[in-house]
Structures are given as structure tokens and as C-alpha cells.
Amino acid sequence: MKRYYFKLKNKNLKAFTLLEMLLVLLVISVLLILIIPNIAKQSEHVQATGCEAQQKMVNSQIEAYSLKNNRKPDSIDELVTQGYLKEAQKKCKSGESITIKNGEASIS
């Protein structure tokens, strides 16, 4: 490709051609088109994994509650009132609720 030189106070300055700039923009656009769908898929996977981890954490708090009180809690609200969980920990970030059934945490 032909380079254009501009003379400014006895200095030669190199410049990019319009075609070179358009090629760079094309490459960047193609990369973005390929990357964005993968990021969206990873976000869904992170949300699901986070909810499973929160369920395991609630199960460990159920065990701590049962060791102290010699019985399993009847509801998740019992864990909140006793200070084992915070109110915000009753739901996953995806909006699913965590409930207690038969002494185990489950996602509903």
C-alpha cells in the first residue's frame, strides 16, 4: 500500500490510509461479534453455579443450627431470625428462592 508523507517544518510525518483504518475496524468488529455471545453464555453458567454454592452455604447453616438447638429448622425464616442467615440470602441472584424441605435446603 502506498504511504502518504506530509511535510511539516522539515519533518516527514507518516499517516495511515483510509483503507488501513477500515481494515483495522473490520478486524475489531469481527472479534467483538465472536466474543460477545461467549460472554453471555458464561454469565448464565456463573449465575447457576452461584445459586448452587448458596444452597450449600444454607445447608451448612442448617447443620450449625441443628448442632446448637438439637433440631432442624422448620423454615428458612427461622435461620434469618436466629442470625444464621441474612434476609438477602434467602434468594439467589437469579431470583430463585431457597426453601427448607425435610431439613435440607432446596431451590424452588
N, CA, C and O atoms as a MOPAC input file, in Angstrom:
PM7 MOZYME 1SCF
protein

 N      0.82500 1    -1.17600 1     0.00000 1
 C      0.00000 1     0.00000 1     0.00000 1
 C      0.87300 1     1.24400 1     0.00000 1
 O      1.98000 1     1.26000 1     0.53600 1
 N      0.36100 1     2.22800 1    -0.58800 1
 C      1.11700 1     3.45400 1    -0.73200 1
 C      0.97600 1     4.30600 1     0.52200 1
 O     -0.13600 1     4.53200 1     0.99900 1
 N      2.07100 1     4.76800 1     1.04400 1
 C      2.06800 1     5.64800 1     2.21200 1
 C      2.17100 1     7.08900 1     1.74500 1
 O      2.87500 1     7.42100 1     0.79100 1
 N      1.44900 1     7.91300 1     2.44800 1
 C      1.49800 1     9.33200 1     2.13200 1
 C      2.33400 1    10.03800 1     3.19100 1
 O      2.21100 1     9.74600 1     4.38100 1
 N      3.15300 1    10.93400 1     2.77400 1
 C      4.00700 1    11.67500 1     3.67900 1
 C      3.62200 1    13.14700 1     3.62500 1
 O      3.37200 1    13.70200 1     2.55500 1
 N      3.58200 1    13.74800 1     4.76400 1
 C      3.27800 1    15.16900 1     4.84800 1
 C      4.51400 1    15.89400 1     5.35800 1
 O      5.16400 1    15.44000 1     6.30000 1
 N      4.82800 1    16.99600 1     4.74900 1
 C      5.97900 1    17.76200 1     5.17400 1
 C      5.51100 1    18.89600 1     6.07100 1
 O      4.71000 1    19.73700 1     5.66400 1
 N      6.01500 1    18.90900 1     7.28100 1
 C      5.65300 1    19.94700 1     8.23100 1
 C      6.92700 1    20.41000 1     8.91300 1
 O      7.51300 1    19.67600 1     9.70900 1
 N      7.34900 1    21.60400 1     8.60900 1
 C      8.56000 1    22.18900 1     9.18400 1
 C      9.75100 1    21.23700 1     9.07400 1
 O     10.42400 1    20.95100 1    10.06400 1
 N      9.99200 1    20.76900 1     7.89800 1
 C     11.14000 1    19.91200 1     7.58700 1
 C     11.08500 1    18.54100 1     8.26000 1
 O     12.12100 1    17.89100 1     8.40000 1
 N      9.90100 1    18.08400 1     8.67900 1
 C      9.76300 1    16.73900 1     9.26000 1
 C      8.79500 1    15.94100 1     8.39600 1
 O      7.74300 1    16.44500 1     8.00400 1
 N      9.15100 1    14.70700 1     8.10500 1
 C      8.25300 1    13.83000 1     7.35600 1
 C      7.36900 1    13.07900 1     8.35400 1
 O      7.87900 1    12.38100 1     9.23000 1
 N      6.06700 1    13.21700 1     8.22600 1
 C      5.12800 1    12.51500 1     9.09000 1
 C      4.44000 1    11.42000 1     8.29000 1
 O      3.96600 1    11.66500 1     7.18000 1
 N      4.38200 1    10.22100 1     8.84100 1
 C      3.70300 1     9.11800 1     8.18300 1
 C      2.23900 1     9.13700 1     8.60700 1
 O      1.92100 1     9.51500 1     9.73500 1
 N      1.36000 1     8.73500 1     7.71400 1
 C     -0.07200 1     8.70400 1     8.01100 1
 C     -0.65900 1     7.38700 1     7.53000 1
 O     -0.14300 1     6.77400 1     6.59500 1
 N     -1.75300 1     6.94900 1     8.18000 1
 C     -2.46900 1     5.75100 1     7.75400 1
 C     -3.41000 1     6.10400 1     6.61100 1
 O     -3.95400 1     7.20700 1     6.55300 1
 N     -3.59200 1     5.15400 1     5.71100 1
 C     -4.56200 1     5.37100 1     4.64000 1
 C     -5.94100 1     5.00300 1     5.15900 1
 O     -6.07100 1     4.31900 1     6.17400 1
 N     -6.95600 1     5.45400 1     4.46500 1
 C     -8.33600 1     5.15100 1     4.85000 1
 C     -8.58700 1     3.65000 1     4.80100 1
 O     -9.29100 1     3.11100 1     5.65500 1
 N     -8.02900 1     2.98700 1     3.83100 1
 C     -8.19900 1     1.54800 1     3.69800 1
 C     -7.59900 1     0.79900 1     4.88500 1
 O     -8.21400 1    -0.14700 1     5.37700 1
 N     -6.44600 1     1.18200 1     5.34700 1
 C     -5.82300 1     0.54800 1     6.51300 1
 C     -6.68600 1     0.73300 1     7.76000 1
 O     -6.84200 1    -0.19800 1     8.55100 1
 N     -7.23300 1     1.90200 1     7.93500 1
 C     -8.07800 1     2.15700 1     9.11400 1
 C     -9.35600 1     1.33300 1     9.04100 1
 O     -9.81800 1     0.81500 1    10.05700 1
 N     -9.93400 1     1.20600 1     7.84100 1
 C    -11.14300 1     0.39500 1     7.69200 1
 C    -10.86900 1    -1.08000 1     7.95600 1
 O    -11.71500 1    -1.77000 1     8.52500 1
 N     -9.70900 1    -1.57100 1     7.55400 1
 C     -9.34700 1    -2.96200 1     7.82300 1
 C     -9.20600 1    -3.22100 1     9.32300 1
 O     -9.63900 1    -4.26200 1     9.81700 1
 N     -8.61600 1    -2.29900 1    10.02900 1
 C     -8.47700 1    -2.44600 1    11.48300 1
 C     -9.85400 1    -2.46700 1    12.13800 1
 O    -10.09800 1    -3.29100 1    13.01900 1
 N    -10.74700 1    -1.59300 1    11.73400 1
 C    -12.10900 1    -1.57900 1    12.27400 1
 C    -12.85200 1    -2.87200 1    11.95200 1
 O    -13.62300 1    -3.36700 1    12.77500 1
 N    -12.62400 1    -3.42000 1    10.76000 1
 C    -13.25000 1    -4.68700 1    10.38900 1
 C    -12.77800 1    -5.82000 1    11.29100 1
 O    -13.59100 1    -6.61800 1    11.75700 1
 N    -11.49300 1    -5.89900 1    11.54000 1
 C    -10.94300 1    -6.95300 1    12.40000 1
 C    -11.49600 1    -6.82700 1    13.81800 1
 O    -11.87600 1    -7.82900 1    14.42300 1
 N    -11.54500 1    -5.62500 1    14.34700 1
 C    -12.08800 1    -5.41100 1    15.69600 1
 C    -13.55500 1    -5.79900 1    15.75100 1
 O    -13.98800 1    -6.41100 1    16.72800 1
 N    -14.32400 1    -5.46400 1    14.73900 1
 C    -15.74900 1    -5.80700 1    14.69300 1
 C    -15.95900 1    -7.31100 1    14.67300 1
 O    -16.82900 1    -7.82600 1    15.37500 1
 N    -15.17600 1    -8.01500 1    13.87900 1
 C    -15.29400 1    -9.47500 1    13.80700 1
 C    -14.96100 1   -10.10100 1    15.15600 1
 O    -15.65000 1   -11.02300 1    15.59500 1
 N    -13.93900 1    -9.62400 1    15.80300 1
 C    -13.58300 1   -10.15000 1    17.12700 1
 C    -14.70600 1    -9.92400 1    18.12700 1
 O    -15.02400 1   -10.82300 1    18.90600 1
 N    -15.30300 1    -8.76000 1    18.12000 1
 C    -16.41400 1    -8.47700 1    19.03200 1
 C    -17.61100 1    -9.37500 1    18.75000 1
 O    -18.26000 1    -9.85300 1    19.68100 1
 N    -17.90600 1    -9.60600 1    17.48700 1
 C    -19.03000 1   -10.47500 1    17.12500 1
 C    -18.79900 1   -11.89600 1    17.62500 1
 O    -19.75000 1   -12.57300 1    18.01500 1
 N    -17.56800 1   -12.34900 1    17.61800 1
 C    -17.25300 1   -13.70100 1    18.08500 1
 C    -17.22400 1   -13.80100 1    19.60600 1
 O    -17.56600 1   -14.84800 1    20.15600 1
 N    -16.82700 1   -12.74200 1    20.29100 1
 C    -16.62000 1   -12.79800 1    21.73700 1
 C    -17.90300 1   -12.57100 1    22.52900 1
 O    -18.10700 1   -13.23600 1    23.54400 1
 N    -18.76700 1   -11.66500 1    22.11000 1
 C    -19.93500 1   -11.28600 1    22.90300 1
 C    -20.87200 1   -12.46700 1    23.21300 1
 O    -21.29900 1   -12.57500 1    24.36200 1
 N    -21.21900 1   -13.35000 1    22.28000 1
 C    -22.08800 1   -14.48800 1    22.64500 1
 C    -21.46300 1   -15.40600 1    23.70000 1
 O    -22.17700 1   -15.94300 1    24.54600 1
 N    -20.15400 1   -15.59000 1    23.65900 1
 C    -19.49000 1   -16.43700 1    24.65200 1
 C    -19.57600 1   -15.82700 1    26.04400 1
 O    -19.71700 1   -16.55300 1    27.02700 1
 N    -19.49400 1   -14.51900 1    26.13900 1
 C    -19.58900 1   -13.84900 1    27.43500 1
 C    -20.98500 1   -14.03700 1    28.01500 1
 O    -21.12400 1   -14.24700 1    29.22000 1
 N    -22.02400 1   -13.96700 1    27.18100 1
 C    -23.39700 1   -14.15200 1    27.65300 1
 C    -23.60500 1   -15.57400 1    28.17300 1
 O    -24.27700 1   -15.76400 1    29.18600 1
 N    -23.04500 1   -16.56400 1    27.50000 1
 C    -23.16600 1   -17.94800 1    27.95700 1
 C    -22.47400 1   -18.13700 1    29.30400 1
 O    -23.00100 1   -18.82200 1    30.18100 1
 N    -21.31500 1   -17.54400 1    29.47100 1
 C    -20.58400 1   -17.66900 1    30.72600 1
 C    -21.34700 1   -17.02600 1    31.87500 1
 O    -21.29800 1   -17.52300 1    33.00000 1
 N    -22.04400 1   -15.93900 1    31.61500 1
 C    -22.81000 1   -15.25600 1    32.64900 1
 C    -23.90700 1   -16.16000 1    33.19100 1
 O    -24.11600 1   -16.20600 1    34.40400 1
 N    -24.61700 1   -16.88600 1    32.32000 1
 C    -25.65100 1   -17.81500 1    32.76000 1
 C    -25.04700 1   -18.92600 1    33.61400 1
 O    -25.63300 1   -19.31400 1    34.62500 1
 N    -23.90000 1   -19.43600 1    33.22600 1
 C    -23.24000 1   -20.50400 1    33.97600 1
 C    -22.81800 1   -20.01900 1    35.36500 1
 O    -22.94100 1   -20.75100 1    36.34700 1
 N    -22.32900 1   -18.80000 1    35.43800 1
 C    -21.90900 1   -18.23300 1    36.72500 1
 C    -23.10200 1   -18.08700 1    37.65900 1
 O    -22.99000 1   -18.37300 1    38.85100 1
 N    -24.25000 1   -17.64400 1    37.13200 1
 C    -25.45000 1   -17.49300 1    37.95200 1
 C    -25.89600 1   -18.84500 1    38.52300 1
 O    -26.22800 1   -18.93700 1    39.70500 1
 N    -25.90400 1   -19.88900 1    37.69400 1
 C    -26.32700 1   -21.21600 1    38.14900 1
 C    -25.36100 1   -21.76100 1    39.19200 1
 O    -25.79600 1   -22.33200 1    40.19300 1
 N    -24.07900 1   -21.59900 1    38.98100 1
 C    -23.08100 1   -22.07800 1    39.93900 1
 C    -23.17500 1   -21.31200 1    41.25200 1
 O    -23.01900 1   -21.89100 1    42.32700 1
 N    -23.42900 1   -20.02300 1    41.16500 1
 C    -23.57200 1   -19.21600 1    42.37800 1
 C    -24.75500 1   -19.64100 1    43.20600 1
 O    -24.67600 1   -19.63500 1    44.43500 1
 N    -25.85800 1   -20.01400 1    42.56900 1
 C    -27.04500 1   -20.45300 1    43.30200 1
 C    -26.78900 1   -21.79300 1    43.99900 1
 O    -27.24100 1   -22.00500 1    45.12500 1
 N    -26.07400 1   -22.68300 1    43.33800 1
 C    -25.72500 1   -23.96700 1    43.95700 1
 C    -24.82300 1   -23.75300 1    45.17300 1
 O    -24.99000 1   -24.41400 1    46.19800 1
 N    -23.88000 1   -22.83900 1    45.05800 1
 C    -22.98300 1   -22.54400 1    46.17700 1
 C    -23.76200 1   -21.94300 1    47.34600 1
 O    -23.47900 1   -22.24200 1    48.50600 1
 N    -24.74200 1   -21.09700 1    47.03500 1
 C    -25.54700 1   -20.50100 1    48.10000 1
 C    -26.39500 1   -21.56800 1    48.79000 1
 O    -26.59500 1   -21.50600 1    50.00300 1
 N    -26.89000 1   -22.53600 1    48.03900 1
 C    -27.64600 1   -23.63800 1    48.62100 1
 C    -26.77100 1   -24.45000 1    49.57700 1
 O    -27.22900 1   -24.84800 1    50.64800 1
 N    -25.52100 1   -24.69700 1    49.19900 1
 C    -24.59800 1   -25.42500 1    50.08100 1
 C    -24.31400 1   -24.63400 1    51.35300 1
 O    -24.19100 1   -25.21000 1    52.43400 1
 N    -24.21100 1   -23.30700 1    51.22000 1
 C    -23.97500 1   -22.46400 1    52.38100 1
 C    -25.16600 1   -22.51800 1    53.33700 1
 O    -24.98500 1   -22.55800 1    54.55400 1
 N    -26.38200 1   -22.52000 1    52.78900 1
 C    -27.58000 1   -22.62100 1    53.63100 1
 C    -27.60600 1   -23.97900 1    54.32300 1
 O    -27.98200 1   -24.07100 1    55.49200 1
 N    -27.20900 1   -25.03300 1    53.61500 1
 C    -27.15200 1   -26.36000 1    54.24300 1
 C    -26.16100 1   -26.37900 1    55.41100 1
 O    -26.42000 1   -27.01600 1    56.43300 1
 N    -25.03900 1   -25.69100 1    55.26500 1
 C    -24.08000 1   -25.65100 1    56.37500 1
 C    -24.64800 1   -24.85200 1    57.55900 1
 O    -24.36300 1   -25.17300 1    58.71200 1
 N    -25.43700 1   -23.83100 1    57.28200 1
 C    -26.06700 1   -23.07100 1    58.37600 1
 C    -27.16500 1   -23.89200 1    59.04400 1
 O    -27.40400 1   -23.74300 1    60.24200 1
 N    -27.83100 1   -24.75100 1    58.28700 1
 C    -28.82000 1   -25.66800 1    58.87000 1
 C    -28.12400 1   -26.61500 1    59.84200 1
 O    -28.64500 1   -26.89000 1    60.92300 1
 N    -26.95200 1   -27.11100 1    59.46100 1
 C    -26.18500 1   -28.00200 1    60.34300 1
 C    -25.74900 1   -27.27200 1    61.61300 1
 O    -25.82700 1   -27.82900 1    62.70800 1
 N    -25.29400 1   -26.03300 1    61.46900 1
 C    -24.89400 1   -25.25200 1    62.64300 1
 C    -26.08400 1   -25.01700 1    63.56400 1
 O    -25.95100 1   -25.10100 1    64.78400 1
 N    -27.24000 1   -24.72600 1    62.99000 1
 C    -28.45700 1   -24.51000 1    63.77500 1
 C    -28.84800 1   -25.78900 1    64.50900 1
 O    -29.19600 1   -25.74900 1    65.68900 1
 N    -28.79200 1   -26.93200 1    63.80700 1
 C    -29.20700 1   -28.19200 1    64.42900 1
 C    -28.22900 1   -28.63600 1    65.52100 1
 O    -28.64700 1   -29.27800 1    66.48500 1
 N    -26.94800 1   -28.31200 1    65.39500 1
 C    -25.99200 1   -28.64500 1    66.45100 1
 C    -26.27400 1   -27.83500 1    67.72800 1
 O    -26.12400 1   -28.34000 1    68.84000 1
 N    -26.67900 1   -26.59000 1    67.54700 1
 C    -26.93900 1   -25.73800 1    68.69900 1
 C    -28.29500 1   -26.01900 1    69.33700 1
 O    -28.41900 1   -25.99000 1    70.56100 1
 N    -29.31800 1   -26.29100 1    68.51800 1
 C    -30.68400 1   -26.41900 1    69.03700 1
 C    -31.20000 1   -27.84800 1    69.06800 1
 O    -32.34800 1   -28.06800 1    69.45400 1
 N    -30.40000 1   -28.81900 1    68.67800 1
 C    -30.76900 1   -30.24000 1    68.67100 1
 C    -31.98600 1   -30.54300 1    67.80900 1
 O    -32.68500 1   -31.52400 1    68.05900 1
 N    -32.24600 1   -29.73400 1    66.81600 1
 C    -33.33300 1   -29.98800 1    65.86900 1
 C    -33.06200 1   -29.17900 1    64.60700 1
 O    -32.32600 1   -28.19200 1    64.62500 1
 N    -33.67300 1   -29.62000 1    63.51500 1
 C    -33.53700 1   -28.90000 1    62.24700 1
 C    -34.55100 1   -27.75400 1    62.21400 1
 O    -35.61900 1   -27.87200 1    62.81500 1
 N    -34.24700 1   -26.66000 1    61.53700 1
 C    -35.21100 1   -25.55000 1    61.44300 1
 C    -36.39300 1   -25.93400 1    60.55200 1
 O    -36.25700 1   -26.71000 1    59.60500 1
 N    -37.55700 1   -25.36700 1    60.88500 1
 C    -38.75900 1   -25.64700 1    60.09800 1
 C    -38.80500 1   -24.83200 1    58.81200 1
 O    -39.35200 1   -25.27900 1    57.80400 1
 N    -38.23100 1   -23.64300 1    58.85200 1
 C    -38.25400 1   -22.79300 1    57.66000 1
 C    -36.95900 1   -21.97600 1    57.60200 1
 O    -36.19400 1   -21.91100 1    58.56400 1
 N    -36.75100 1   -21.37500 1    56.46900 1
 C    -35.55900 1   -20.54900 1    56.30400 1
 C    -35.67500 1   -19.26400 1    57.11800 1
 O    -34.66600 1   -18.66900 1    57.49800 1
 N    -36.91200 1   -18.84100 1    57.38400 1
 C    -37.11300 1   -17.63900 1    58.20300 1
 C    -36.58300 1   -17.83400 1    59.62600 1
 O    -36.16000 1   -16.87700 1    60.27300 1
 N    -36.60900 1   -19.06400 1    60.10000 1
 C    -36.04900 1   -19.36800 1    61.42000 1
 C    -34.54100 1   -19.09500 1    61.45300 1
 O    -34.01100 1   -18.57800 1    62.43600 1
 N    -33.87900 1   -19.44500 1    60.38200 1
 C    -32.43700 1   -19.18700 1    60.28900 1
 C    -32.15600 1   -17.68500 1    60.23700 1
 O    -31.15200 1   -17.21800 1    60.77500 1
 N    -33.03900 1   -16.93600 1    59.59100 1
 C    -32.85800 1   -15.48200 1    59.49400 1
 C    -33.05900 1   -14.83900 1    60.86200 1
 O    -32.25800 1   -14.00000 1    61.27500 1
 N    -34.11500 1   -15.22200 1    61.56200 1
 C    -34.39700 1   -14.60100 1    62.87000 1
 C    -33.34000 1   -14.96300 1    63.91000 1
 O    -33.07800 1   -14.17600 1    64.81900 1
 N    -32.73500 1   -16.13400 1    63.78900 1
 C    -31.70000 1   -16.54600 1    64.74100 1
 C    -30.31900 1   -15.99000 1    64.37700 1
 O    -29.36800 1   -16.14900 1    65.14200 1
 N    -30.20700 1   -15.34500 1    63.22500 1
 C    -28.94500 1   -14.72400 1    62.83000 1
 C    -28.00500 1   -15.62000 1    62.05000 1
 O    -26.84100 1   -15.27000 1    61.85700 1
 N    -28.48300 1   -16.76900 1    61.59700 1
 C    -27.63900 1   -17.66200 1    60.80200 1
 C    -27.53600 1   -17.21200 1    59.34500 1
 O    -26.54100 1   -17.48000 1    58.67200 1
 N    -28.56700 1   -16.53000 1    58.87000 1
 C    -28.59800 1   -16.02100 1    57.50400 1
 C    -29.08300 1   -14.58400 1    57.50900 1
 O    -29.72300 1   -14.13200 1    58.45900 1
 N    -28.77200 1   -13.87700 1    56.44200 1
 C    -29.32900 1   -12.54200 1    56.23500 1
 C    -30.55100 1   -12.67300 1    55.33800 1
 O    -30.70300 1   -13.66300 1    54.62300 1
 N    -31.40400 1   -11.68800 1    55.37900 1
 C    -32.63400 1   -11.69700 1    54.57600 1
 C    -32.33300 1   -11.85400 1    53.08500 1
 O    -33.05600 1   -12.55600 1    52.37700 1
 N    -31.28900 1   -11.21700 1    52.61500 1
 C    -30.93800 1   -11.27300 1    51.18900 1
 C    -30.44200 1   -12.65700 1    50.76000 1
 O    -30.42900 1   -12.96200 1    49.56700 1
 N    -30.03900 1   -13.48600 1    51.70600 1
 C    -29.50800 1   -14.81600 1    51.37600 1
 C    -30.60800 1   -15.85900 1    51.19200 1
 O    -30.31800 1   -17.02900 1    50.94600 1
 N    -31.85800 1   -15.44500 1    51.31000 1
 C    -32.96700 1   -16.36800 1    51.09600 1
 C    -33.24300 1   -16.58700 1    49.61800 1
 O    -33.94200 1   -17.53100 1    49.24900 1
 N    -32.70100 1   -15.72200 1    48.76900 1
 C    -32.90200 1   -15.83100 1    47.31500 1
 C    -31.56000 1   -15.79100 1    46.61000 1
 O    -30.60800 1   -15.16600 1    47.07700 1
 N    -31.50600 1   -16.47500 1    45.47200 1
 C    -30.32200 1   -16.41900 1    44.61200 1
 C    -30.36000 1   -15.13500 1    43.79700 1
 O    -31.40000 1   -14.48300 1    43.70100 1
 N    -29.23200 1   -14.77700 1    43.21700 1
 C    -29.16600 1   -13.59500 1    42.35500 1
 C    -30.05700 1   -13.74500 1    41.12800 1
 O    -30.50100 1   -12.75000 1    40.55400 1
 N    -30.32000 1   -14.99400 1    40.72300 1
 C    -31.17100 1   -15.23600 1    39.55400 1
 C    -32.65300 1   -15.10000 1    39.89400 1
 O    -33.49500 1   -15.15600 1    38.99800 1
 N    -32.98600 1   -14.92100 1    41.17600 1
 C    -34.37200 1   -14.73100 1    41.58200 1
 C    -35.02100 1   -15.96700 1    42.17800 1
 O    -36.13500 1   -15.88500 1    42.69700 1
 N    -34.35200 1   -17.10600 1    42.11700 1
 C    -34.91700 1   -18.34000 1    42.68000 1
 C    -34.83800 1   -18.29100 1    44.20000 1
 O    -33.87400 1   -17.78300 1    44.77200 1
 N    -35.88000 1   -18.83500 1    44.84700 1
 C    -35.92600 1   -18.84500 1    46.30900 1
 C    -35.31800 1   -20.12900 1    46.85200 1
 O    -35.39600 1   -21.18500 1    46.22500 1
 N    -34.72100 1   -20.02000 1    48.01100 1
 C    -34.18800 1   -21.19300 1    48.70500 1
 C    -35.14200 1   -21.49500 1    49.85700 1
 O    -35.43400 1   -20.62800 1    50.68000 1
 N    -35.61800 1   -22.72600 1    49.90200 1
 C    -36.53300 1   -23.14300 1    50.96400 1
 C    -35.94100 1   -24.34900 1    51.68300 1
 O    -34.98400 1   -24.96400 1    51.21400 1
 N    -36.52400 1   -24.66900 1    52.81900 1
 C    -36.07500 1   -25.83400 1    53.58100 1
 C    -37.16600 1   -26.88800 1    53.53000 1
 O    -38.30800 1   -26.64000 1    53.91800 1
 N    -36.79800 1   -28.07900 1    53.04100 1
 C    -37.71700 1   -29.21500 1    52.98400 1
 C    -37.02200 1   -30.41300 1    53.61600 1
 O    -35.93100 1   -30.80200 1    53.20000 1
 N    -37.64900 1   -30.98000 1    54.59900 1
 C    -37.09700 1   -32.14900 1    55.30900 1
 C    -35.70600 1   -31.89600 1    55.84500 1
 O    -34.85800 1   -32.78800 1    55.81000 1
 N    -35.45800 1   -30.71300 1    56.33400 1
 C    -34.17900 1   -30.38200 1    56.93800 1
 C    -33.05900 1   -30.09100 1    55.95500 1
 O    -31.90700 1   -29.95800 1    56.36600 1
 N    -33.36400 1   -29.98900 1    54.66400 1
 C    -32.36300 1   -29.71000 1    53.63600 1
 C    -32.78500 1   -28.49300 1    52.82500 1
 O    -33.97200 1   -28.26500 1    52.59200 1
 N    -31.80900 1   -27.72700 1    52.40600 1
 C    -32.09200 1   -26.56100 1    51.56200 1
 C    -32.35000 1   -27.01700 1    50.13600 1
 O    -31.65200 1   -27.88600 1    49.61100 1
 N    -33.36100 1   -26.42100 1    49.51600 1
 C    -33.65600 1   -26.73100 1    48.12500 1
 C    -34.01700 1   -25.44800 1    47.38300 1
 O    -34.53300 1   -24.49700 1    47.96900 1
 N    -33.73900 1   -25.44400 1    46.10400 1
 C    -34.00500 1   -24.27300 1    45.26900 1
 C    -35.36500 1   -24.47600 1    44.61900 1
 O    -35.64800 1   -25.51600 1    44.02300 1
 N    -36.19500 1   -23.45200 1    44.75300 1
 C    -37.53000 1   -23.55500 1    44.14100 1
 C    -37.84000 1   -22.34100 1    43.29400 1
 O    -38.91800 1   -22.25800 1    42.70500 1

